Amino acid sequence: MAGENPASHKRDPIKNTVGNAAVQRRRQHAVSVVKERREAMFRTKRLCRDGVSSDMDVVTDGDMMIEEEPSILEAQTSSAVEELKLAVSFKGKGAIQKKVNALRELRRLLSRSEYPPVEIALKSGAIPLLAQCLSFGSEDEQLLEAAWCLTNIAAGKPEETKALLPTLPLLIAHLGEKGSSCVAEQCAWALGNVAGEGEDFRDLLLSQGALHPLARMMLPDKGSTVRTAAWTLSNLIKGPDPQAATKLIKVDGVVDAILRHLKKSDVDLATEVAWVVVYLSALSDVATSVLMKTDLVQVLVERLAASNSLQSLIPLLRSLGNLMASDAYTTNVVLVPGHEITDSIIRSLSKCLKSEHRFLKKEAAWVLSNIAAGSVGHKQVICKSEAVLLLLQLLDSAPFDIKKEVAYVLGNLCVAPADGSGRPSLLLDHLVSFVKAGCLGGFIDLVRSADLEAARLGLHFIELVLRGMPNGEGQKLVEGADGIEAMERFQFHENDELRMMANLLVDSYFGETYGLDE
């Protein structure tokens, strides 16, 4: 699949061997966000402090935080579980309210501390009691409080999340459309925390049928419910197996719901739905094909242009990058040079390149690299924008990971699709302009790096300079920037491709006859 995907020649037309990794790179992009610590804490698990929006009379503690000593908090939690045990076994008058009160107290303790006393709740036997309180036919308030407790237990450590396994069938069963939407939403939140723990948990939830009822929760227009369902689904389908994403896109009504919610003014809602699009477009070619038959790209570009929120911009950028890396249709048919949508996305990406957030700069450069891998018209649109000056500045001064993405853009802007020999054609005016602006040193720095992909990219650009700069100027420029020394580090390198490439360039352009005609 990776070798046949249109992205294989889009990511880096300078050399197809680099571009062939485009699909894998797209999938790595999709899951790499979990490596960003702050983003991971926000995305994967969430403690529920104020509960879901509800028309039920659920008592909360406002913004107060419990700050008791851990020993006091543990004693209170142990006592709360004992009270719940008594309430569950009580059969007399007021039994239901007794259970609700006991659940509420336990939930309060599991919700309001900065470090909820989950471990002592589990040791005291909370899970079997909460499972009993989730039984069908129970009052909605009881179900809501029990699911809320389980939500915050699942937000804990892996072994604490694992304790919920016996309750999963009940949590999934309460997602049905016949019950309370508030109970369903709280159960979905608990399942989202479980799915966020890892692949084994996701596989278990999928095998127990969680995907379809969660997908159905995306269909209504109730913002809170859709936000929670979308967040849970993004945790559930995020791979690496694409089957879940493919199944999700085939659920009747999901595609229309995604587009409808993305068009709304609710930024939080659109952000969560955009994350679903991220994983759909990253992992499933089937999903990508379906989405590309809609006006999704137009909708994403419009939201990107209107958004100034970091949390919103990240999934919008990543969705667009995935779609462009996966299907040549996006750039060749949707982003037609001269159309407003194309100018709009270039402006929006330039805005992100100027951001103080390095993540936005890197993502924006990645999206631009795929646009730059399109037609000559796409390359010219970028070169006429402010993006080029920003890219040149970033290549000179940005951190390495951003510099590498920027190098892909600039390299793609210098070549047209390969001619009959399989060798990419040079866009000489672009190359000369970039080199005169001082970009060569940045590419030579990539050659010196320990990152072999970056070094390969640097060598390809050096080859363009040596081959393309008029009047043999390329040789002098490369030599003056210590490019020969940088290439010679590969003289005996273990990587066959890089060793042969570097040695061939040195021998061909700086061999025994170099300089004799001067």
C-alpha positions as CSV (number, residue, x, y, z in Angstrom):
1,M,0.0,0.0,0.0
2,A,2.8,2.5,0.9
3,G,4.4,2.1,-2.4
4,E,1.2,2.7,-4.4
5,N,-0.3,5.6,-2.5
6,P,-0.2,8.9,-4.4
7,A,1.6,10.4,-1.4
8,S,4.7,8.4,-2.3
9,H,5.7,11.0,-4.9
10,K,4.2,14.0,-3.1
11,R,6.2,14.1,0.1
12,D,9.5,14.5,-1.6
13,P,9.7,14.5,-5.4
14,I,13.4,15.2,-5.2
15,K,14.0,11.5,-4.8
16,N,11.3,8.8,-4.8
17,T,13.0,6.7,-2.2
18,V,12.4,9.3,0.4
19,G,8.8,9.9,-0.7
20,N,7.9,6.2,-0.5
21,A,7.8,6.6,3.3
22,A,5.1,9.2,3.0
23,V,2.2,7.0,4.1
24,Q,4.1,5.6,7.0
25,R,5.1,9.1,7.9
26,R,1.5,10.2,7.8
27,R,0.6,7.5,10.3
28,Q,3.5,8.4,12.5
29,H,2.4,12.0,12.4
30,A,-1.1,10.9,13.6
31,V,0.2,9.1,16.7
32,S,3.2,11.2,17.4
33,V,1.0,13.8,19.2
34,V,0.8,11.4,22.2
35,K,4.5,12.0,22.6
36,E,3.9,15.6,23.4
37,R,3.5,15.5,27.1
38,R,1.1,18.4,27.7
39,E,-0.9,17.4,24.6
40,A,-1.0,13.8,25.8
41,M,-2.4,14.8,29.2
42,F,-5.1,16.8,27.6
43,R,-6.0,14.4,24.9
44,T,-5.8,10.9,26.3
45,K,-7.3,11.0,29.8
46,R,-9.5,13.5,31.5
47,L,-10.7,13.7,35.1
48,C,-14.3,14.7,35.3
49,R,-14.7,17.4,38.0
50,D,-18.0,19.0,37.1
51,G,-19.9,16.3,35.4
52,V,-21.6,16.3,32.0
53,S,-24.2,18.9,31.2
54,S,-27.4,17.6,32.7
55,D,-31.0,18.4,33.3
56,M,-30.9,16.3,36.4
57,D,-30.4,17.8,39.8
58,V,-26.9,16.7,40.4
59,V,-25.1,18.3,43.3
60,T,-21.6,19.4,42.7
61,D,-19.1,21.3,44.8
62,G,-18.4,24.2,42.4
63,D,-14.8,25.0,42.1
64,M,-13.8,24.0,45.6
65,M,-10.9,21.6,45.9
66,I,-10.4,19.1,48.7
67,E,-7.0,19.6,50.2
68,E,-7.0,17.3,53.1
69,E,-4.0,15.3,54.1
70,P,-3.7,12.1,52.1
71,S,-4.3,10.0,55.2
72,I,-7.5,11.9,55.9
73,L,-8.7,11.6,52.3
74,E,-8.0,7.9,52.2
75,A,-9.9,7.4,55.4
76,Q,-12.9,9.3,54.0
77,T,-12.7,7.3,50.8
78,S,-12.6,4.0,52.6
79,S,-15.6,5.1,54.7
80,A,-17.5,6.3,51.6
81,V,-17.0,2.8,50.0
82,E,-18.3,1.2,53.2
83,E,-21.4,3.5,53.1
84,L,-22.0,2.5,49.5
85,K,-21.7,-1.2,50.5
86,L,-24.4,-0.7,53.1
87,A,-26.6,1.3,50.7
88,V,-26.4,-1.3,48.0
89,S,-27.5,-4.0,50.4
90,F,-30.2,-1.9,52.0
91,K,-33.7,-2.8,50.8
92,G,-36.0,-0.6,52.9
93,K,-37.7,2.7,52.3
94,G,-35.5,5.3,50.7
95,A,-33.0,2.7,49.4
96,I,-32.6,4.5,46.1
97,Q,-31.8,7.9,47.7
98,K,-29.4,6.1,50.1
99,K,-27.4,4.7,47.2
100,V,-27.4,8.0,45.4
101,N,-26.1,9.8,48.5
102,A,-23.4,7.3,49.0
103,L,-22.4,7.4,45.3
104,R,-22.3,11.2,45.4
105,E,-20.0,11.2,48.4
106,L,-17.6,8.8,46.7
107,R,-17.8,10.7,43.5
108,R,-17.0,13.9,45.4
109,L,-13.9,12.4,46.8
110,L,-12.8,11.0,43.4
111,S,-13.4,14.3,41.7
112,R,-12.2,17.1,43.9
113,S,-8.7,16.2,44.9
114,E,-5.7,17.1,42.7
115,Y,-4.7,13.5,43.3
116,P,-7.9,11.4,43.6
117,P,-7.7,8.5,46.1
118,V,-8.4,5.9,43.5
119,E,-6.1,3.3,44.9
120,I,-7.8,3.1,48.3
121,A,-11.2,3.1,46.6
122,L,-10.2,0.0,44.6
123,K,-8.7,-1.7,47.7
124,S,-11.9,-1.0,49.6
125,G,-13.9,-2.9,46.9
126,A,-15.5,0.0,45.0
127,I,-15.7,-1.6,41.5
128,P,-18.2,-4.5,42.2
129,L,-20.4,-2.0,44.0
130,L,-20.3,0.5,41.1
131,A,-21.1,-2.3,38.7
132,Q,-24.2,-3.1,40.7
133,C,-25.2,0.5,40.6
134,L,-25.0,0.5,36.8
135,S,-27.6,-2.3,36.6
136,F,-30.4,-1.7,34.1
137,G,-33.6,-0.3,35.6
138,S,-31.8,1.9,38.0
139,E,-32.6,5.6,38.4
140,D,-30.7,7.9,36.0
141,E,-29.2,9.9,38.9
142,Q,-27.8,6.7,40.3
143,L,-26.4,5.6,36.9
144,L,-24.9,9.0,36.4
145,E,-23.1,9.1,39.7
146,A,-21.8,5.5,39.3
147,A,-20.5,6.2,35.8
148,W,-18.9,9.5,37.1
149,C,-17.0,7.5,39.7
150,L,-15.8,5.0,37.1
151,T,-14.7,7.9,34.8
152,N,-12.3,9.2,37.4
153,I,-11.0,5.8,38.4
154,A,-10.3,5.2,34.7
155,A,-8.4,8.5,34.6
156,G,-5.8,7.0,36.9
157,K,-2.8,4.8,36.5
158,P,-2.8,1.8,34.1
159,E,-3.5,-0.7,36.8
160,E,-6.4,1.4,38.1
161,T,-7.9,1.7,34.6
162,K,-7.6,-2.1,34.2
163,A,-9.8,-2.5,37.3
164,L,-12.7,-1.2,35.2
165,L,-12.7,-4.2,32.8
166,P,-15.6,-6.0,34.5
167,T,-17.8,-2.8,34.1
168,L,-17.1,-2.3,30.4
169,P,-20.1,-4.2,29.0
170,L,-22.4,-2.2,31.3
171,L,-20.8,1.1,30.3
172,I,-21.2,0.2,26.6
173,A,-24.8,-0.9,27.1
174,H,-25.7,2.4,28.6
175,L,-24.6,4.2,25.4
176,G,-27.8,3.1,23.7
177,E,-30.2,5.7,22.4
178,K,-33.1,4.6,24.6
179,G,-31.6,5.7,27.9
180,S,-30.7,9.1,29.3
181,S,-28.3,11.1,27.1
182,C,-26.5,12.4,30.2
183,V,-25.9,8.9,31.4
184,A,-24.7,7.8,28.0
185,E,-22.4,10.8,27.8
186,Q,-20.8,10.0,31.2
187,C,-20.4,6.4,30.2
188,A,-18.7,7.5,27.0
189,W,-16.3,9.7,29.0
190,A,-15.4,6.7,31.2
191,L,-14.8,4.6,28.0
192,G,-12.7,7.4,26.5
193,N,-10.4,7.2,29.5
194,V,-10.1,3.4,29.1
195,A,-9.4,3.7,25.4
196,G,-6.7,6.3,26.2
197,E,-4.7,3.8,28.2
198,G,-3.4,1.9,25.2
199,E,-3.9,-0.4,22.2
200,D,-4.9,-3.5,24.3
201,F,-7.7,-1.6,25.9
202,R,-8.9,-0.2,22.6
203,D,-9.0,-3.7,21.1
204,L,-11.0,-4.9,24.0
205,L,-13.5,-2.1,23.7
206,L,-13.8,-2.6,19.9
207,S,-14.4,-6.4,20.4
208,Q,-17.2,-5.6,22.9
209,G,-19.0,-3.4,20.4
210,A,-18.2,0.1,21.7
211,L,-17.6,1.8,18.3
212,H,-21.1,1.7,16.8
213,P,-23.0,3.2,19.7
214,L,-20.3,5.9,20.1
215,A,-20.6,6.7,16.5
216,R,-24.4,7.1,16.8
217,M,-23.8,9.6,19.6
218,M,-22.1,11.8,17.0
219,L,-25.3,12.2,15.0
220,P,-27.5,14.5,17.1
221,D,-26.9,18.2,17.5
222,K,-26.4,18.2,21.3
223,G,-23.0,19.8,21.5
224,S,-21.8,18.3,24.9
225,T,-22.7,14.8,23.9
226,V,-21.0,15.0,20.5
227,R,-17.9,16.6,22.0
228,T,-17.5,13.7,24.5
229,A,-18.3,11.0,21.9
230,A,-15.9,12.5,19.4
231,W,-13.1,12.6,22.0
232,T,-13.8,9.0,23.0
233,L,-13.8,7.9,19.3
234,S,-10.5,9.7,18.6
235,N,-9.0,7.7,21.5
236,L,-10.7,4.5,20.2
237,I,-9.6,4.6,16.6
238,K,-6.1,6.1,16.9
239,G,-4.4,3.0,15.7
240,P,-2.1,1.6,14.6
241,D,-4.6,-0.8,13.1
242,P,-6.8,1.0,10.5
243,Q,-9.8,-1.3,10.8
244,A,-11.5,0.8,13.5
245,A,-11.2,4.0,11.5
246,T,-12.6,2.2,8.4
247,K,-15.5,0.8,10.3
248,L,-16.3,4.3,11.8
249,I,-16.5,6.0,8.4
250,K,-19.0,3.3,7.2
251,V,-21.5,4.0,10.0
252,D,-24.6,5.7,8.4
253,G,-24.7,9.4,9.0
254,V,-21.2,9.8,10.5
255,V,-19.7,11.7,7.5
256,D,-22.6,14.1,7.4
257,A,-22.3,14.6,11.1
258,I,-18.6,15.3,10.9
259,L,-19.2,18.0,8.3
260,R,-22.2,19.5,10.1
261,H,-20.3,19.8,13.4
262,L,-17.2,21.2,11.8
263,K,-19.3,24.0,10.3
264,K,-20.7,25.1,13.6
265,S,-19.4,28.1,15.7
266,D,-18.7,25.9,18.7
267,V,-14.9,25.8,18.7
268,D,-14.6,23.1,21.3
269,L,-17.0,20.9,19.4
270,A,-15.2,21.5,16.1
271,T,-11.8,20.8,17.7
272,E,-12.9,17.4,19.0
273,V,-14.5,16.4,15.7
274,A,-11.3,17.6,13.9
275,W,-9.3,15.1,15.9
276,V,-11.6,12.3,14.7
277,V,-10.8,13.5,11.1
278,V,-7.0,13.4,12.0
279,Y,-7.1,9.7,12.8
280,L,-9.5,8.8,10.0
281,S,-7.4,10.5,7.4
282,A,-4.1,9.2,8.9
283,L,-5.0,5.5,9.3
284,S,-7.7,4.6,6.7
285,D,-7.4,4.9,3.0
286,V,-11.1,4.0,2.8
287,A,-12.0,6.9,5.1
288,T,-9.8,9.3,3.3
289,S,-11.4,8.4,0.0
290,V,-14.9,8.9,1.4
291,L,-14.0,12.2,3.0
292,M,-12.4,13.6,-0.1
293,K,-15.7,13.2,-2.0
294,T,-17.2,15.9,0.3
295,D,-16.4,19.6,0.9
296,L,-14.3,18.7,3.9
297,V,-11.1,20.4,2.7
298,Q,-13.0,23.7,2.1
299,V,-14.5,23.4,5.6
300,L,-11.1,22.7,7.2
301,V,-9.5,25.6,5.4
302,E,-12.2,28.0,6.4
303,R,-11.9,27.0,10.1
304,L,-8.1,27.3,9.8
305,A,-8.4,30.8,8.5
306,A,-10.8,31.8,11.3
307,S,-9.0,30.1,14.2
308,N,-6.4,31.6,16.6
309,S,-6.7,28.8,19.2
310,L,-3.6,26.5,19.5
311,Q,-5.8,23.6,20.5
312,S,-8.0,24.1,17.5
313,L,-5.2,24.8,15.0
314,I,-3.3,21.6,15.7
315,P,-6.0,19.1,14.5
316,L,-7.0,21.3,11.6
317,L,-3.4,21.5,10.3
318,R,-2.9,17.8,10.9
319,S,-6.1,16.8,9.1
320,L,-5.2,18.9,6.1
321,G,-1.7,17.6,6.0
322,N,-2.9,14.0,6.1
323,L,-5.4,14.6,3.3
324,M,-2.8,16.2,1.1
325,A,-0.2,13.5,1.8
326,S,-2.6,10.7,1.0
327,D,-4.3,11.8,-2.2
328,A,-3.1,13.9,-5.1
329,Y,-6.7,14.8,-5.7
330,T,-6.5,17.3,-2.9
331,T,-3.9,19.5,-4.5
332,N,-4.6,18.9,-8.1
333,V,-8.4,19.3,-8.0
334,V,-9.4,21.0,-4.8
335,L,-6.6,23.4,-4.2
336,V,-6.5,24.8,-7.8
337,P,-3.9,27.6,-8.2
338,G,-5.8,30.9,-8.6
339,H,-8.8,29.8,-6.5
340,E,-9.6,31.6,-3.2
341,I,-9.3,28.3,-1.2
342,T,-5.7,27.9,-2.3
343,D,-4.8,31.5,-1.5
344,S,-6.6,31.1,1.9
345,I,-4.7,28.1,3.0
346,I,-1.4,29.6,2.0
347,R,-2.2,32.7,4.1
348,S,-3.3,30.6,7.0
349,L,-0.2,28.4,6.9
350,S,2.0,31.6,6.7
351,K,0.2,32.8,9.9
352,C,1.1,29.5,11.6
353,L,4.8,29.8,10.4
354,K,4.9,33.1,12.3
355,S,3.4,31.6,15.4
356,E,5.4,31.4,18.7
357,H,4.4,27.8,19.0
358,R,7.0,25.5,17.4
359,F,4.4,22.7,16.9
360,L,2.4,25.0,14.7
361,K,5.4,26.0,12.7
362,K,6.3,22.3,12.1
363,E,2.8,21.3,11.2
364,A,2.4,24.2,8.8
365,A,5.7,23.4,7.1
366,W,4.5,19.8,6.7
367,V,1.3,20.8,5.0
368,L,3.1,23.3,2.8
369,S,5.6,20.5,1.7
370,N,2.7,18.5,0.3
371,I,1.2,21.5,-1.5
372,A,4.7,22.3,-2.8
373,A,4.9,18.7,-4.1
374,G,2.0,19.5,-6.4
375,S,2.0,21.2,-9.8
376,V,4.3,24.0,-11.0
377,G,1.3,26.3,-10.5
378,H,1.1,25.3,-6.8
379,K,4.8,26.0,-6.4
380,Q,4.4,29.4,-8.0
381,V,1.6,30.3,-5.7
382,I,3.7,29.5,-2.6
383,C,6.8,31.4,-4.1
384,K,4.6,34.5,-4.6
385,S,3.5,34.5,-1.0
386,E,5.1,35.6,2.2
387,A,5.6,32.0,3.1
388,V,9.0,31.7,1.3
389,L,10.6,34.5,3.3
390,L,9.3,32.9,6.5
391,L,10.6,29.5,5.4
392,L,14.1,30.8,4.6
393,Q,14.2,32.5,8.0
394,L,13.2,29.3,9.8
395,L,15.7,27.2,7.8
396,D,18.4,29.5,9.2
397,S,17.3,29.8,12.8
398,A,14.6,27.2,13.8
399,P,15.2,24.1,15.9
400,F,16.2,21.0,13.9
401,D,12.8,19.3,13.6
402,I,11.3,22.5,12.1
403,K,14.3,23.1,9.9
404,K,13.9,19.6,8.4
405,E,10.3,20.2,7.5
406,V,11.1,23.5,6.0
407,A,13.8,21.9,3.9
408,Y,11.2,19.6,2.4
409,V,9.1,22.6,1.3
410,L,12.0,24.5,-0.2
411,G,13.3,21.3,-1.9
412,N,9.9,20.5,-3.4
413,L,9.6,24.1,-4.7
414,C,12.8,23.7,-6.7
415,V,11.7,20.6,-8.8
416,A,9.0,19.8,-11.2
417,P,7.7,16.2,-11.9
418,A,10.3,13.9,-13.2
419,D,11.0,13.9,-17.0
420,G,11.3,10.7,-19.1
421,S,14.6,9.8,-17.5
422,G,13.0,9.6,-14.1
423,R,15.1,12.6,-13.0
424,P,13.2,15.6,-11.6
425,S,13.3,18.7,-13.7
426,L,14.7,21.8,-12.1
427,L,12.8,25.0,-11.6
428,L,15.9,27.1,-12.0
429,D,14.4,30.5,-11.1
430,H,13.2,29.1,-7.7
431,L,16.5,27.4,-7.0
432,V,18.6,30.5,-7.9
433,S,16.4,32.7,-5.8
434,F,16.6,30.5,-2.7
435,V,20.4,30.0,-3.0
436,K,21.0,33.7,-3.4
437,A,18.8,34.2,-0.3
438,G,21.4,32.1,1.6
439,C,19.6,28.7,2.1
440,L,22.5,26.5,1.1
441,G,24.1,26.6,4.5
442,G,20.9,25.3,6.1
443,F,20.9,22.3,3.8
444,I,24.5,21.6,4.4
445,D,23.8,21.6,8.1
446,L,21.3,18.8,7.5
447,V,24.0,16.8,5.7
448,R,26.1,17.1,8.9
449,S,23.2,15.9,11.1
450,A,22.9,12.5,12.6
451,D,19.4,12.2,11.1
452,L,19.8,10.1,7.9
453,E,16.6,11.3,6.4
454,A,17.6,14.9,6.8
455,A,21.1,14.2,5.5
456,R,19.7,12.6,2.4
457,L,17.5,15.6,1.9
458,G,20.5,17.9,2.2
459,L,22.5,15.8,-0.3
460,H,19.7,16.0,-2.8
461,F,19.6,19.8,-2.5
462,I,23.4,20.0,-2.9
463,E,23.0,17.9,-6.1
464,L,20.4,20.4,-7.4
465,V,22.7,23.3,-6.7
466,L,25.7,21.6,-8.4
467,R,23.6,20.6,-11.4
468,G,21.5,23.7,-11.7
469,M,23.3,26.9,-10.7
470,P,24.4,28.7,-13.9
471,N,28.1,29.1,-15.0
472,G,29.4,26.5,-12.6
473,E,28.6,28.7,-9.7
474,G,27.2,25.8,-7.7
475,Q,30.6,24.2,-7.2
476,K,32.1,27.4,-5.7
477,L,29.1,27.9,-3.5
478,V,29.1,24.4,-2.1
479,E,32.9,24.5,-1.5
480,G,32.6,28.0,0.1
481,A,30.0,26.7,2.5
482,D,32.2,23.7,3.5
483,G,29.8,21.4,1.6
484,I,32.7,19.1,0.4
485,E,33.7,18.4,4.0
486,A,30.1,17.7,5.0
487,M,29.8,15.2,2.1
488,E,33.1,13.5,2.9
489,R,31.7,12.3,6.2
490,F,29.8,9.7,4.2
491,Q,33.0,8.4,2.4
492,F,33.0,5.2,4.4
493,H,29.4,5.4,5.9
494,E,27.5,2.2,6.6
495,N,24.4,3.5,4.7
496,D,25.0,2.4,1.1
497,E,22.7,4.9,-0.5
498,L,24.1,8.0,1.3
499,R,27.7,6.8,0.8
500,M,27.3,6.3,-2.9
501,M,25.4,9.6,-3.3
502,A,27.9,11.7,-1.5
503,N,30.9,10.0,-3.2
504,L,29.4,10.4,-6.6
505,L,28.8,14.1,-6.0
506,V,32.3,14.7,-4.7
507,D,33.9,12.7,-7.6
508,S,31.7,14.2,-10.3
509,Y,31.9,17.9,-9.3
510,F,35.1,18.1,-7.3
511,G,37.3,15.4,-8.9
512,E,40.9,15.6,-10.1
513,T,40.0,18.2,-12.8
514,Y,38.2,20.5,-10.4
515,G,39.7,24.0,-10.5
516,L,42.3,23.3,-13.3
517,D,40.5,25.6,-15.7
518,E,40.8,28.6,-13.4
